[in-house]
Amino acid sequence: MSDIDTGYDGSQDVDYGHYEAGQEHGALDQLHQAQGSEADYNSQFGVYEQDHHAAESTDFSTGRHVEFDQPGGVHYESTDFTNYSHSAEVDDHVFAAEGSENSHQANFSELNALQQRFDTAFAQGTQFHGGTGGAGGLGIASN
């Protein structure tokens, strides 16, 4: 006898039975996450201004002083003088302020999620009964 029992013993009565059952469980998870940020800062400053002033002054004068006394005791005096004055002034001034400043910040976050769950169950059966007289007997391929 073979290792497979088909239920057929060579008699006219044929009885064949097949049954299969099972179940499956499964899950699919997918997650994608992205996050980022950026920050920018810029500053620019400058100082500019220039002034120049100059002044000059010159004074020049001359003079003569004469003094005279006569009765009894003669007195005579003579003075010549010169007066000279010179002044100069120079003023330099530099000043100005200019500036700019800016900043930028951005944040972002992204999340993608996929989740799928499935459950399956199946049952399958085949049953074959043959009677006497050849009605429902085995097919040609099985002979």
Secondary structure, DSSP 8 states (H G I E B T S, - for coil): --S---S--SSS-EEEEEEEEEEEEEEEEEEEEEEEEEEEEEEEEE----EEEEEEEEEEEEEEEEEEE-SSS-EEEEEEEEEEEEEEEEEEE----EEEEEEEEEEEEEEEEEEEEEEEEEEEEEEEEE-GGGTT---GGG-
